[in-house]
Each structure stands twice: as C-alpha cells, then as structure tokens.
Amino acid sequence: MNVPEDVNAPADSYVAGNADFGLALLDRLADESPDRNRFVSPYSVGVALAMTYAGARGETRTEMAETMRFHPTGDELHPTVAALRSALPLADSDSSESATTAGDSDESDGDDGAEQRGDGVPLRLVGANALWGQEGYPFREEFLRRLEQHYGAGLGRVDFAGNPDEARRAINEWIADRTREKVPELFPEGVIDQQTRLVLANAVSFRANWADTFDEETTGPKPFTALDGTTDEVPTMYQQERFPFTEVDGVKVLELPYAGGNTDMALFMPPRGREQFREFERHLDADRLTELLDATEAREVEVRLPRFEFRSDLDLAERLATMGMPTAFTREANFDGMADDDDASESPKLRSVMHEAYVRVDERGTEAAAATGVEAEALGAPRNPATFVADRPFLFVIRHRPTGTVLFLGRVADAAAAN
C-alpha cells in the first residue's frame, strides 16, 4: 500500500474512538431489537464516514466528529486514518486505481479461502476504498486529492442522472469483489437514483484460522439459552488449551488467537440472565474493553463455543442522525468541501449510509466481511481448568492486537438463529 509522505500521526486515539463508536452503535441496535444477533464493522463505518467528513463543513462537520468519536478532528484526521491503514496488514487492493476498475482485486496470493483452509493458514485482511461521482459534477480537486492520497480512493465517473441502476450494479459488483461475494448487493434496487451525485465506499474482508483449531469430531449438539429465554440444541465446538482468560464480576473473558498471533477473537459472556447481559452491553466502552482484556492471563481453559454464521444488513442514516449527526441528512447539511458552490446547482446532503456485515465461525477459524456505502444526493495455570461454556448470549470482538483496532464486533443473542 502506498503511504502518503505526511503519514506520521499516532492512531491510538482514533482507534479508541472508533471502538467507542462501534460499541455505541451495537448498543443502539440492541435497544431496537434486543433478541437479534448483530454484527458490524466499526472500522469500515469509520473509514467511510472519515472520507465523507473530508467534505463536511460547519455544524455538519462538528456533529460528524462528535458522533463518530473522531480523534483527532479537522484535517489531522485523514493522515491519522492513513497511518492506521499503513499499520494494519492490509492486502494492497485499496490502491488508488479508479473505482471504475471493478473486479481488479489484488487478492492474488492463490489462497482460495474457506475451500482450501488448513491448520495455520495466516490472516488475510483485504481493505479497499473508492468513490463514484456524477459525470460533470464540479467536485473540488482538493477533496478528490485528499481521498486519493490518504484513503487510496480514486474517483470513478458514472451517470447517476441518466442511468442510476447501471451505476448501482457497478458499485455493488466492486464491493462484492472486495468482500469475496459476502456482501453481494450493498445498495438494493431503488436506493441509488437520478438525484445521487456521489457514493463513497469502504469494503473489508477477513479470513484466518485459529492458532489452535477445534476438532470437528468433538463438535456436538449442546443447549444454548437465548436472550428471550428459549433453549435449543446447537452445534457446539470443544477444545481444552491454554488461552488468555479472566473472570471479572461474573463476566467471563476469553481470547482465541488466530494463526500468526497478531489477531484474535475476544469473547465476553456476562452472568446468566437478560438484564445482566443488557446491563453489561450498555456500559461496555473502549476503556472497559481494554480493562477486561488487560486482566486476562494464560491458563488452561475448557472451551465450548457454538458454531455460528449470520449477517446484518443495515441503513445507518436514521441511527447516525439520532446518535448525534442529524444535520448531514437535511437541507441544512454543509458539504461545501465536496463541490464548488458556484458551479453546483444544489449543495449535497447525505441520504443513505448502507452497512452490511457477514461472519462465519467454525472449527477451523473465522471468515468475516463488511462494506459501508455513503450516498450523497444533490441536496501460571491451576490444576483444574477454567471453563468458558458459551451456552448463553455473548459478545465478541475481532481485533488487530498490535494497533488495538476493532475490525468487527458482534452479539450472539440466539445461537440457534445463527445456525
């Protein structure tokens, strides 16, 4: 990945703020549908909205920074995100090629993913950014230059006004290619129309095996009590190994490392009961997350974990508005940094922020993918092992350990619904 010359900003504060945003978003989704499984990528949403923020001005810019927990703010944000991107082990499919080159993924190492995964297959993390703009629309050169320099996002010119569905299909194809077809149609029919002037997108794909894989022969049906109180038998994996583990105030915390050692899945299982789970979920933020993970110590742990696979398909526009950035979606939106006021017939405003995320966890490892699209329209071990028996709802986080980046996070409220 080409790194801009001015990338020297530490990304710790951005990473913490992005984790806070992701946990707040997950809690908002849980308030809406307490019994549903949910999965999101704070990293993907953060990068897509950081690109959008490059064109925001005035109150719109202030609201976005506060809602997204951007640290730092202003123009310093963009080299900070670029510094994080350079620190992550991203495959270089987010080069500054134009978005019109749909399908030209750089994922060419010959690893065919789930079909060929064997023990010890290392992490494969692919990230890509792009934007598509209306032909003839007067985008500011400074805006386009910043997105290309710091996000590797080249502009693809399309004709939203004349043929919006053709543009929609091209955007969806680009996203599907970067997510290994796990996000096949981020923008459903009708979302992009003749009023669309700009679409900004981030796509991220993750595949990795466990450092210690589960033996499929030990997987069997075990009871799982969902958040609504119902109990079902679900396929449950088993192993006993040394893992980072702790129990704090009844909350069990387990870290399952992936091959290579730089990424892991951290699982958080509160005490049994609906209110106990929601209480923990409501108060989990980046500081608490770090505190719990810092408390883990390697010890012998007997692990039982359900296999699961599900996706979340969300339009975040209304949620982001209620979380603190309503102006961006109204006629008062100020995105003057995107286009030349003198030439644009109408200043753009945001209409949709589409986010889709997919996760599969099995005996060999994890596959996850997410995409976010922002549409702007005119206008020492004890003798007895510890136990982590996930027979009730739990939260999980997939993170890059060296940077602390929360790539994905989710809640399993009903394991039966995820099988």
LUMKE-632145 format. One record per residue: residue in three letters; x, y, z of N, C-alpha, C, O in turn. Coordinates in steps of 0.2 Angstrom, whole numbers, plus 5000, padded with zeros to 4 digits. Last residue first. Layout:
REM residues N
AlaXYZXYZXYZXYZ/...
This chain:
REM residues 419
Asn486248975065486548905063486048885057486148835054/Ala485849075072486449085068486749025066487249025064/Ala484749045080484649085074485249095069485149115064/Ala485448985090485048935086484848975079484848945074/Ala486049085097486449045093486049005088486348985083/Asp485649235100485249175099485649135094485649145088/Ala486449335102485949335107485549265106485249245111/Val487949385100487649325098487049315104487249295109/Arg488649525093488249505098487949435096487649435091/Gly490249605087489549575087489249545093489649545098/Leu491449685077491149665084490449645083490049665078/Phe492949705068492249685069492049675076492449665080/Leu494149775072493949765065493249755064492849785060/Val494849875082494249835082493949835075493649875073/Thr496549895085495949905080495449855081495549795080/Gly497749875091497149885095496549895091495949905094/Thr498949865085498649935085498049935089497849995091/Pro499249725088499749775088499449845088499749895092/Arg497949655086498249665093498749725093498749765097/His496449685079497149685077497549705083497549765085/Arg494949585083495449645083496149635081496349575081/Ile493349555085493949535081494349595081494149645078/Val492349515099492749575095493249535091493649495094/Phe490749475105491349455103491649515099491349555095/Leu489549435118489849475114490549455111490849415115/Phe488249305121488949335122489149385117488749385112/Pro487049205129487249255125487949285126488149285132/Arg487549035133487049095134487349145130487949145127/Asp488548945133487848915132487348975133486748955134/Ala490048935132489548985129488848955127488748945122/Val491048915144490548875141489948925138489548945142/Phe492448905149492148955145491648925141491748905135/Thr493348865164492848845159492548915155492448965159/Ala495048825169494448865169493948845164494148805159/Pro495548665175495548715170494948765171494448745174/Asn496548635190495848625186495748685181495848745183/Arg497748685193497648615191497048605187497048575182/Pro498148845185497948805191497848735188497848715182/Ala499548925177498948885177498748845183499248815186/Gly500249085175500449015179499748985180499349015183/Leu485750914984485450914990485650864995485450865001/Ala486050764977486050844977485550864982485050824984/Glu486650644990486250674984486250744983486450784988/Ala487850524994487650594994487250614988487450594983/Glu488050385003487750414997487550484998487150495003/Val489150265008488850335009488650365003489050374998/Gly489350105013489250145007488950215009488350205012/Thr490349975019489950035020489950085014490450095011/Ala490549805022490549855017490149915020489549905023/Ala491349655027490949715028491049765023491549775020/Ala491649495033491749545028491249595030490749585033/Ala492549345039492149405040492249455035492749455032/Glu492849185045492849225039492349285041491749275043/Thr493849095056493349145055493449175048493949185046/Gly494148915059494348995060493749035059493149015060/Arg493848785061494548805058494648875059495248895060/Glu492548775066493148735069493848765067494348765071/Asp491848935063491848865063492448835067492848875070/Val490949075060491449055064491348975065490848955066/Arg490649215049490549135050491149115054491749135053/Val489849365045490349325049490149255049489549235050/Tyr489549525037489449445037490049415042490549435041/Ala488749675035489249635038489049565039488549545040/Glu488349825028488249755028488849725031489349735028/His487649985027488149945030487949875030487349855033/Met487350145020487250075020487850035023488350055021/Val486750285022487350255024487250185025487050165030/Ser485950405012485950345015486650325017487150345014/Arg486050555010485350515010485450455014484950435018/Leu486850705014486850635014486150605014485750635017/Lys486850835001486750815008486750735008486650705002/Pro487650964991487450894993487350885000487550925004/Ser486951114984487451084989487251014991486651004992/Glu486551124967486251114974486851084978487151034976/Ser487351154956486651184957486351174963485851214965/Ala488951214957488551154959487851184959487751244962/Asp489751324955489551284949489051234951488651214946/Asp489951384967489751424961489551384956489151414952/Asp490451284975489751314976489551354970488951354969/Asp491151134971491251204970490551244970490051224966/Ala491151004983490951034977491051104977490951134982/Met491550974996491550924991491450954984491850924979/Gly491451075005492151045004492150994998492650974996/Asp490151085008490451135003491151115001491351134996/Phe489151025015489650985012490051025006490150995001/Asn488051045026488551085023489151035021489551025025/Ala486251035028486951005028487451045024487251075019/Glu485051075028485551125031486251095031486651125033/Arg484250975023484451035018484951085021485251125017/Thr485050835031484450885030484750935025485250935022/Phe485950755035485450715032484850765030484350745028/Ala486850825044487150795037486550765033486650765027/Thr486150845055486150895050486450875044486150895038/Pro486250745065485650745060485750795055485450785049/Met487150665073487350705067486750705062486850685057/Gly486850585085487150655085487350695079487550745080/Met486050475084486650475088487050535089487550545093/Thr485150505075484850505082485450505087485450515092/Ala485950495063485550555065485450555072485550605076/Leu486250365064486850415065486450475066486750515070/Arg484950305061485350295068485850345069485950365075/Glu484650345049484250375054484650355061484550405065/Ala485850285042485650355041485250375047485450425051/Leu486150155041486350185047486150255047486250295052/Asp485350015036485450085034485550125040485050125044/Leu486049845036485849905039485849965035486349975031/Asp486149685039486049725034485749785036485149785038/Ser487249555046486749615047486749655041487349675038/Arg487249375046487449445043486949495046486449475048/Phe488049225052487449265051487749335048488349345047/Glu488449085060488549115054487949155053487349135053/Phe489348975072488849025070489049055064489649065062/Arg489648855084489748875078489148925076488648925078/Pro489848895102489348875096489648895090490048945089/Leu491048825112490848885108490448865102490648825099/Arg491948785126491348765122491048825119490848875122/Val493448755133493048805129492548765125492648715122/Glu494448765147493948715143493448755140493048795143/Val496048825149495348835148494948785144495248765139/Glu497448865157497148805154496348825154496048835160/Arg498049035154497848975159497548925155497248935149/Ala498649195153498649125150498549075155498849075161/Glu497549325159498149285159498049215156497549185156/Thr496749485157496749415156497449385157497949425156/Ala496649615159496649575165496749505164496749465168/Asp496649675147497249685151497249635157497749625159/Leu495249665144495749625141496449625144496849575144/Leu494649755153494549675154495049635150495249585153/Glu495249875149495249855156495149775156495549745160/Thr494749885136495449875137495549845144496049805145/Leu493349895138493649845134494349825136494549775137/Arg493350015146493149955149493349885145493649845148/Asp493750095135494150095141493950025145494449995147/Ala492750085126493450065124493850055130494250015131/Asp491250005135491650055130492350045129492549985131/Leu489849945141490449925138490749985133490349995128/His488549965146489150005149489849985146490350005149/Arg487749885139487649965139488249995141488350055139/Glu488149755142488249785135488149865135488549895131/Phe487849745155488549745153488649775146489049815145/Glu486449755154486749805158487549805156487849855156/Arg486149645146486049715143486349765147486649815145/Phe486449535155486849545148486749615146487249645143/Gln485649555165486349565167486749575160487249605160/Glu484349545159484549605162485349615163485649665162/Arg484449405156484349455151484549525153484949555150/Gly485649285162485049325163485049385158485549415156/Arg487249245168486649225165486049275167485949295172/Pro488549375167488149325170487549305167487249345163/Pro489349395150489149415156488749355160488649305157/Met490649355140490049325142489849345149490149325154/Phe491549395127491349425133490749395135490249405132/Leu493049365117492349345119492149365126492549365131/Ala494049405104493949415111493249405113492749435109/Met495049345092494349355094494349355102494549305105/Asp496549425085496149375090495449385090495249445088/Thr498149445077497449455078497149405082497349345083/Asn499449405078499349475078498549495078498349555079/Gly499649265077499749295083499549365083499549395089/Gly499649165067500149225066500149265072500649305073/Ala498049115069498649095067499049165065498849205062/Tyr497149195082497149175076497949155074498349185077/Pro496649165099497149195094497049165088496949105087/Leu495449205109495549155105496049175099495749215095/Glu495149255126495449275119495649215116496049175118/Leu493749285136494149235133494449265127494149295123/Val492949325151493349355145493849295143494249275147/Lys491449325160492049285158492349315152491949335147/Val490949415174490949425166491549385164492149395167/Gly490949425187490449375184490549375177490249335173/Asp491949515190491249525192490749485188490249505186/Val492949435179492849495182492149515184491749525179/Glu493949315174493349325176493249385180493549385186/Thr495049275159494949305166494149305167493749295163/Phe496349225148495649215151495649255158496149255161/Pro497249155135497149215139496449215142495949205138/Phe497448975135497149045132497149095137497149085143/Arg497848815133498048875136497848935132498048945127/Glu496348705130497048735128497248795133496748815137/Gln495148605124495448625130496248645129496648595127/Gln493648625114494348615115494648635122494248675125/Tyr492248615104492548605110493348595109493548565105/Met490648685097491348655097491648655104491448685108/Thr489048635094489448675099490148645098490248585099/Pro487548665087488148635086488648675090488748735089/Val486148675099486548705093487248665093487548645098/Glu484548665105485248625104485548655098485248665093/Asp483848795114483848755109484548715109485048745111/Thr482748895125483348845124483348805118482748765117/Thr482249065128482148995125482748955124483348985124/Gly482549185132482449135137482349065134482249015138/Asp483049285124482249285125482049225130481449225132/Leu484349255123484149305127483449315128483249345134/Ala484449075123484449135120484249195125484049175130/Thr485448945129484848985131484949055128485349095130/Phe485848795121486048865121485448905123484848895120/Pro486548635123485948685124486248755124486748765127/Lys487348555109487348575116486748625117486648665112/Pro487948435098487348475100487348485107487448445111/Gly489748445094489048405095488548455098488648515100/Thr491348415090490848465090490148425090490048365087/Thr492448325089492148345096491548395096491248405101/Glu492748325076492448265079492148275086491748235088/Glu493348445073492648435071492348375074491748375075/Asp494348525085494248465082493548455080493148455084/Phe494848695082494448645085494348585081494348585075/Thr496548755081495948735078495548685083495848655087/Asp497448875087497348805089496648795087496148815089/Ala497448995079498048965081498048895083498448845082/Trp496148985067496348985074497048965074497248925071/Asn496349075051496249015055496449025062496849065064/Ala495449205043496049175047495849115050495249105052/Arg494949345034494949265034495549245038496149275037/Phe494049485029494449455034494449375034493849355034/Ser493849635021493749565021494249535025494849545025/Val492949785018493449755021493349675022492749655023/Ala492649935009492549865010493149835013493749855012/Asn491850095008492450055011492249985011491649965012/Ala491350224997491350154999491950135003492550155000/Leu490250354992490950334994490850274998490350255001/Val489450424978489450374983490150354985490650354981/Leu488550574972489250544975489050484979488650484983/Arg487350604968487850634965488550604967489050614963/Thr485650554965486350534968486850574964486850574958/Gln484550574958484750634962485450614965485750664968/Gln484250454952484450514947484650574951485050614949/Asp484750334964484350364959484650424955485250434956/Ile484950204975485350254971484850274965484550234962/Val483850124979484250164984484650224980484650284982/Gly483350044969482950104971483350154976483150204977/Glu484049894975483749924969483249984972482949974977/Pro485249904988484749874984484449924979484549984979/Phe486949904990486449954988485849924984485949904979/Leu487649784992487549834997487049884996486649905000/Glu487649634987487249694985487149744991486649744994/Pro488549544993488449544985488049604983488049624977/Val489649525003489249575003489049584995489349624992/Lys490349414999490049405005489549465006489049465010/Glu491249414988490549394987490049394993489549374993/Arg492449454993492349384992491649364991491449314993/Thr492449594994492249555000492149484999491749445003/Arg492749644982493249654988493049624994493449614998/Asp491649604974492349584973492849584978493249544980/Ala490649684980490649604980491349574979491449534982/Ile491049814976491049794983491049714984491449684988/Trp490949804962491549824965491649794973492149774975/Glu489549774961490049724959490749744962491049694964/Asn489049894966488949834970489349774968489649734972/Ile489449984956489649994963489549924967490049904971/Ala488749934945489449934945489749944952490249914954/Arg487349944949487649874948488449874948488749834951/Arg487350084950487250044956487549974955487849954960/Ala487450124936487950144941487950104948488450084950/Glu486250064932486950044929487450054934487950014935/Asp485350144938485450074940486050044937486349994940/Pro485550274933485750264940485750184942486150164946/Asn485750354921485650284921485950254928486450224929/Gly485750494922485550464916485350384917484850364914/Ala486250524935485650554932485350524926484750524926/Phe487450444936486850434940486250464938485650434938/Asp488550394927488050434925487450424930486950384928/Val490250414934489750374932489150424930489150484932/Arg491950404937491450444934490850404932491050364927/Gly492850364951492550344945491950384943491550394947/Leu494250424960493650434958493450404951493750404946/Gly495150324972495150354966494450364964493950324965/Ala495850314987495150314984495150354978495150414978/Gly496750304997496850264991496250264987496150214983/Tyr496750395007496250335008496350285002496050235001/His497650495005497550465012497150405012497250365017/Gln497550534991498150524995498150485001498550445003/Glu496150524988496650484984497250474988497550424989/Leu495650624996495450554997495850504993495950444995/Arg496350734992496450714999496250635000496550595003/Arg495950754979496650744980496750714987497150664988/Leu494550784981494750724977495450704979495650644980/Phe494750904988494350854991494550784988494650734991/Glu495350984978495650974985495350914988495750874991/Glu494450994968495050954967495450934974495750884974/Arg492750974970493351014972493950964971493950904974/Phe491650924957491950914963492650954964492950964959/Pro490450964948491051004950491350984957491351034961/Tyr489950844937489850874943490450904946491050874945/Gly490250764926490150834925490050874932489950934931/Glu489550614932489950654927489750724926489150744926/Gln489550594949489150604943489650644938489950684940/Gly490750474956490450534956490050554949490250524944/Trp491250354968490950364962490550434961490150444966/Leu492650294977492150344976491950344969492350344964/Ala493450184989493350204982492750254982492350264987/Asn494550064997494050124997494050154990494450144986/Ala494849915005494849954999494350005000493850005003/Gly495749775012495349835013495349875006495849875003/Val495949615018495949655012495449715014494949705016/Leu496849495026496449555028496549605022497049625020/Arg497149345032497149385025496649435026496049425027/Leu498249255043497749315042497749335034498349345032/Pro498749095038498849155041498249205039497849185035/Val498448925042498348975037498349045040497949065044/Gly498448835052499048885052498948925046499448965045/Asp497648705044497948725050498448775049498948765045/Gly496848765029497148715033497448745039497448805040/Arg495648815017495948825023496248765027495848715027/Gln495048805004495748775005496048785012496648775013/Glu493848865005493848805002494548765003494548705003/Ala494048985011493748935015493848865012493848815015/Gly495449035001494949045007494748985010495048935011/Asp496349014991495649014989495149014995494648984995/Asp497749094988497449064994496649064992496449124991/Gly498449164979498249094977497949054983497649004982/Asp498649294980499149254983498949184982499349134985/Ser497849404976498149364971498649314974499149294970/Glu496949534978497049474982497249414977496849374975/Asp496749644971497449624972497549564976498049544978/Ser495449654959495649644966496349624966496649584962/Asp494649714949495349714948495649704956496049744958/Gly493249744950493449674949494249664949494449604949/Ala493149904943492849854947493149784945493149764939/Thr493750024940494149964938493849914943494249874946/Thr493150144944492850114938493250044936492950004932/Ala493850194954493350154956493050114950492650074951/Ser495650204949494950224949494450174951494550114950/Glu496850154962496550144955495850174955495550174960/Ser497650164973497250224971497050214964496950264960/Ser497250014982497750064979497350114976496650114975/Asp496749914990496549984991496950034988497050084990/Ser497449794990496849804985496549874985496049884982/Asp498549754997498549814993498049824988498149844983/Ala498049695013498249675006498149745002497749785004/Leu498549755029498049755023498349735017498949765015/Pro498949755043499149705037498749705032498449645030/Leu499049925048498649865048498949815042499249845037/Ala499750035046500049995051499649925051499849875054/Ser499150105036499850085034500050035040500549995039/Arg497950135043497950095037498650065035498650005033/Leu498450235052498250165054498150115048498350055049/Ala498850335043499350295047499150235050499550185050/Ala497650365038498150335033498650305037498950255035/Val497050425050496750365047497250325042497350265042/Thr497950535050497950485056497650415053497850365055/Pro497750605039498450575040498450525045498750475045/His496450645043496550605037497250575037497250515036/Leu496350725055496050655055496350615049496450555050/Glu496850855052497350805055497050735055497450685056/Asp495850925048496150895043496750845046496950805042/Gly494650885062494950935057495350895052495250835051/Thr495250785076494750815071495050855066495650865066/Pro496150635080495950705081495450725076495150685072/His494550565083495150595087495750585083495950525082/Phe492850555082493450565078493950595083493850655085/Arg491550495085492150495090492850505087493350475088/Met490550515078490950465075491550455080491950415079/Thr489950625084489550565084490050505082489950455085/Glu490950725083490750705089490350635089490450595093/Ala491050735069491650725073491450695080491750645082/Met489750775065490050715062490650695067490750635069/Glu489650895071489150845073489450775071489450725075/Thr490650975064490650965071490250905073490450865077/Arg490150965050490750935052490850925060491150875062/Thr488951035052488950965049489550935051489550875054/Glu489351165056488951125061488951045058489051005063/Gly490751175044490251205049489951155054490351105056/Arg490851035032491051105035490551125040489951095040/Ala491450895023491050925028491250995031491851005031/Gly492350825016491950875013491550915017491150955014/Ala492850735025493350775022493050825018493350885016/Tyr491850655029492050705033492550755030492550815031/Thr491950545020491450595019491550655023491450715021/Met493050485026493150505019492550565018492750615015/Ala492450445038493050495038493150525031493350585030/Leu491550355034491250425036491850475037491750535036/Ala492350255030491850285025491650345027491650395023/Val493050225042493450245036492950285031493150335029/Gly491950185051492350245052492750275046492750335045/Val491450075044491050135045491450195046491350245044/Ser492549985046492350005039491850065040491950115035/Tyr492749985060493250005056493050025049493150085047/Pro491549925065491749995066492250025062492250085060/Ser490549815057491249835057491349905058491249955054/Val489449705065489549765062490349775062490749745065/Phe488049605069488749605068488949675064488549685059/Arg486849535080487049585076487849585075488149555079/Asn485349435084486049435083486249495078485949515074/Arg484049505094484349485087485049485088485349525091/Asp483349545105483449475104483749455098483849395096/Pro483249685104483649655110483749585108484349555111/Ser483149805094483049735093483449695098483949665096/Glu483549935099482949925094482749855094482149845093/Asp484549905107483949935110483349925105482849915107/Ala485449855098485249805103484549835107484149805108/Leu485849965091485449915088485149865093484649835091/Arg486450035102485850065099485450015095484850015095/Asp487549945104487049955109486449985106485849965109/Leu488249965092487949905093487449905099486949875099/Leu488550105093488150085088487850015090487250005089/Ala489450095104488850135105488350115100487750115101/Leu490450015098490049985104489450025105488949995107/Gly490850105088490650045087490250015092489649985091/Phe491350215096490850225092490450155090489850155090/Asp492450155103491850185107491250195102490650175104/Ala493250125092492950065096492350095100491850055101/Asn493550255088493150205084492850145087492350125086/Gly494250295099493650325097493250285093492650285094/Ala495350215098494950205104494250245103493750215105/Val495950245086495750185087495250175093494750145092/Tyr496250385088495750365083495450295084494850285084/Ser497250365097496650405099496050395094495450385096/Asp498250295090497950265096497250305098496750265099/Ala498950335079498250325078497950295084497350275084/Pro500150475076499950415080499150405080498750455079/Ala500650525060500250535066500050475070499950425066/Asn501250525048501650515054501250525061501550525066/Val501150555033500850505037501350495043501850455042/Asp501550635022501450665029501150615034500850635039/Glu501750545011502350575015502150605021502550595026/Pro500650405011500750475010501350495014501450475019/Val501050245005500950285011501050355010501650375007/Asn500350114995500750174995500550215001499950235002/Met500449945000500050005000500450065000500950075004/
